[in-house]
Amino acid sequence: MSSAIKVIFLPGNSNSSIGDHWFPSVKESLEQEGIAVIAEEFPDQKLARKEMWIPFLRDQLKADENSVLVGHSSGSIAAMCYAESYPILGSVLVGTYHTDLNMETEKLSGYFDSDWNFSKIKNNQKFISIFASTDDPWIPISEPRYLHEKFNGEYHEYINQGHFGKDCDKKDFPELTLSILHNIKTYKDSLELKAIK
């Protein structure tokens, strides 16, 4: 098991790709700061089913306690589901939610077949950062606000960012990069303090 911190991108469903939206610019920015980024295409891109994505994260991408999962839309759901069962360093949830939104594709994904264990999700990682927007055409703002109440982590709410992709041409996301770098630095600083003590 590697001790090096790495960031893993998780795109949304409906044939979304890690080459879409802000993923490439965030990848470049993180790599300039010396952070390793895993940006691989996931299987089953249309439905992003749990039965395929969780094993892919675990066995192929080797997500572990040194991994930061950056999930957009249904990718954020996969990140939460993974943290429910496995320890990770942290997660960034963009355009996230916690119900199937009464959408058939979400119902078929398998993530909503049982209730969430929010305590496990929170306790299996060091930090959770959420990015949401009140004008998201698919996600009612009550969904990420509810998750913020459950996780009590870093929360960024906008009024004009939509779904952070698909409905808008969002190629840059410096706030997300800064969030990741800040949380990684905070984690490293805490390790140094423990070592001193």
C-alpha positions as CSV (number, residue, x, y, z in Angstrom):
1,M,0.0,0.0,0.0
2,S,1.4,3.4,-1.1
3,S,1.7,6.2,1.4
4,A,1.7,8.9,-1.3
5,I,-1.4,11.0,-1.4
6,K,-3.3,10.8,-4.7
7,V,-6.5,12.4,-6.0
8,I,-8.9,10.2,-8.0
9,F,-11.5,11.7,-10.3
10,L,-15.0,10.2,-10.5
11,P,-17.2,11.6,-13.3
12,G,-21.0,11.5,-13.5
13,N,-23.2,9.1,-15.4
14,S,-24.9,9.6,-18.8
15,N,-21.5,9.0,-20.6
16,S,-19.7,11.7,-18.7
17,S,-15.9,11.6,-18.9
18,I,-12.9,12.8,-16.9
19,G,-12.0,14.7,-20.1
20,D,-15.1,16.9,-19.6
21,H,-15.7,20.2,-17.9
22,W,-13.2,21.3,-15.3
23,F,-11.5,17.9,-14.7
24,P,-8.5,18.6,-17.1
25,S,-7.7,22.1,-15.6
26,V,-8.0,20.8,-12.0
27,K,-5.7,17.9,-12.9
28,E,-3.1,20.2,-14.4
29,S,-3.3,22.6,-11.4
30,L,-2.9,19.7,-8.8
31,E,0.0,18.1,-10.7
32,Q,1.8,21.5,-10.8
33,E,1.6,21.3,-7.0
34,G,3.1,17.9,-7.0
35,I,-0.1,16.0,-6.3
36,A,-0.6,12.7,-8.2
37,V,-3.9,12.5,-10.0
38,I,-5.6,9.4,-11.3
39,A,-8.0,10.4,-14.2
40,E,-9.1,7.1,-15.8
41,E,-12.4,6.4,-17.6
42,F,-14.8,4.3,-15.6
43,P,-16.7,1.3,-16.9
44,D,-20.5,1.5,-17.4
45,Q,-20.4,5.2,-18.1
46,K,-24.1,5.4,-18.8
47,L,-25.5,4.2,-15.5
48,A,-22.4,4.3,-13.3
49,R,-23.7,1.3,-11.4
50,K,-22.5,0.6,-7.9
51,E,-21.7,-3.1,-8.6
52,M,-19.1,-2.0,-11.2
53,W,-17.8,1.3,-9.9
54,I,-17.0,0.3,-6.3
55,P,-14.9,-2.7,-7.3
56,F,-13.2,-0.6,-10.0
57,L,-12.2,2.0,-7.4
58,R,-11.0,-0.6,-5.0
59,D,-9.2,-3.1,-7.2
60,Q,-8.2,-1.1,-10.3
61,L,-7.6,2.4,-9.0
62,K,-6.5,1.2,-5.5
63,A,-8.4,3.9,-3.6
64,D,-7.2,3.8,0.0
65,E,-6.6,5.9,3.1
66,N,-4.2,8.2,1.2
67,S,-6.8,8.9,-1.6
68,V,-8.9,12.0,-2.1
69,L,-12.0,11.1,-4.2
70,V,-13.3,14.0,-6.3
71,G,-16.8,13.1,-7.5
72,H,-19.1,15.1,-9.8
73,S,-22.8,14.4,-9.8
74,S,-23.3,10.6,-9.6
75,G,-19.5,10.3,-9.2
76,S,-20.0,12.0,-5.8
77,I,-22.5,9.3,-4.9
78,A,-20.0,6.6,-5.7
79,A,-17.4,8.5,-3.5
80,M,-19.8,8.5,-0.6
81,C,-20.7,4.8,-1.1
82,Y,-17.0,3.9,-1.2
83,A,-16.3,5.8,2.0
84,E,-19.2,4.0,3.6
85,S,-17.2,0.8,3.4
86,Y,-13.5,1.8,3.0
87,P,-11.2,4.4,4.7
88,I,-10.1,7.2,2.4
89,L,-8.2,10.5,3.1
90,G,-11.1,12.7,2.0
91,S,-13.6,13.6,-0.6
92,V,-14.9,16.5,-2.7
93,L,-18.5,16.2,-3.7
94,V,-19.6,18.4,-6.5
95,G,-23.3,18.7,-7.5
96,T,-24.1,16.0,-5.0
97,Y,-27.3,14.6,-3.5
98,H,-28.5,11.7,-1.3
99,T,-31.8,10.5,-2.9
100,D,-32.5,8.9,-6.3
101,L,-34.2,12.2,-7.2
102,N,-37.1,10.1,-8.6
103,M,-34.9,9.5,-11.7
104,E,-34.9,6.1,-13.4
105,T,-31.1,6.1,-14.1
106,E,-30.4,6.8,-10.4
107,K,-32.7,4.1,-9.3
108,L,-30.9,1.6,-11.6
109,S,-27.5,2.6,-10.2
110,G,-27.9,0.6,-7.0
111,Y,-26.7,3.3,-4.7
112,F,-30.1,4.0,-3.3
113,D,-31.2,0.4,-2.6
114,S,-30.5,0.8,1.1
115,D,-30.3,3.7,3.6
116,W,-27.0,5.7,3.8
117,N,-24.8,5.3,6.9
118,F,-23.7,8.9,7.1
119,S,-21.7,8.3,10.3
120,K,-19.5,5.7,8.6
121,I,-19.0,7.9,5.6
122,K,-17.9,10.8,7.8
123,N,-15.7,8.7,10.1
124,N,-13.9,6.8,7.3
125,Q,-12.2,10.0,6.1
126,K,-10.5,13.1,7.4
127,F,-12.4,15.7,5.4
128,I,-15.4,16.2,3.2
129,S,-15.9,19.3,1.0
130,I,-19.2,20.0,-0.8
131,F,-19.8,22.3,-3.8
132,A,-23.4,23.1,-4.6
133,S,-25.4,25.8,-6.4
134,T,-28.9,27.0,-5.9
135,D,-29.6,27.1,-9.7
136,D,-28.6,23.5,-10.3
137,P,-31.3,22.3,-12.8
138,W,-31.2,18.7,-11.6
139,I,-30.3,18.8,-7.9
140,P,-32.6,20.7,-5.4
141,I,-30.4,22.7,-3.1
142,S,-32.0,20.9,-0.1
143,E,-30.0,17.8,-1.1
144,P,-26.5,19.1,-0.6
145,R,-27.6,21.2,2.4
146,Y,-28.9,18.0,4.0
147,L,-25.5,16.3,3.4
148,H,-23.7,19.4,4.9
149,E,-25.8,19.0,8.0
150,K,-24.8,15.3,8.2
151,F,-21.1,15.8,7.6
152,N,-20.5,19.2,9.0
153,G,-17.5,19.7,6.7
154,E,-16.4,22.3,4.2
155,Y,-19.4,23.7,2.3
156,H,-19.4,26.0,-0.7
157,E,-22.8,27.2,-2.0
158,Y,-23.2,29.3,-5.2
159,I,-26.1,30.9,-6.9
160,N,-24.9,30.7,-10.5
161,Q,-22.9,27.6,-11.1
162,G,-25.7,25.2,-12.2
163,H,-24.6,21.6,-12.1
164,F,-20.9,22.5,-12.5
165,G,-21.0,21.1,-16.0
166,K,-23.3,19.8,-18.7
167,D,-25.7,22.7,-18.3
168,C,-22.9,25.3,-18.4
169,D,-19.5,25.6,-20.0
170,K,-17.3,25.3,-16.8
171,K,-13.7,24.7,-17.8
172,D,-11.9,26.1,-14.7
173,F,-12.6,25.4,-11.0
174,P,-9.8,27.1,-9.0
175,E,-11.9,27.0,-5.8
176,L,-12.0,23.2,-6.0
177,T,-8.2,23.0,-6.4
178,L,-7.6,25.3,-3.5
179,S,-10.0,23.2,-1.3
180,I,-8.1,20.0,-2.1
181,L,-4.7,21.6,-1.5
182,H,-5.9,23.3,1.8
183,N,-7.3,20.0,3.2
184,I,-4.2,18.0,2.2
185,K,-2.0,20.6,3.9
186,T,-4.1,20.6,7.0
187,Y,-3.8,16.8,7.1
188,K,0.0,16.9,6.7
189,D,0.3,19.6,9.3
190,S,-1.6,17.5,11.8
191,L,0.7,14.6,11.2
192,E,3.7,16.8,11.8
193,L,2.2,18.0,15.1
194,K,1.6,14.4,16.2
195,A,5.2,13.5,15.3
196,I,6.5,16.4,17.4
197,K,4.4,15.4,20.4
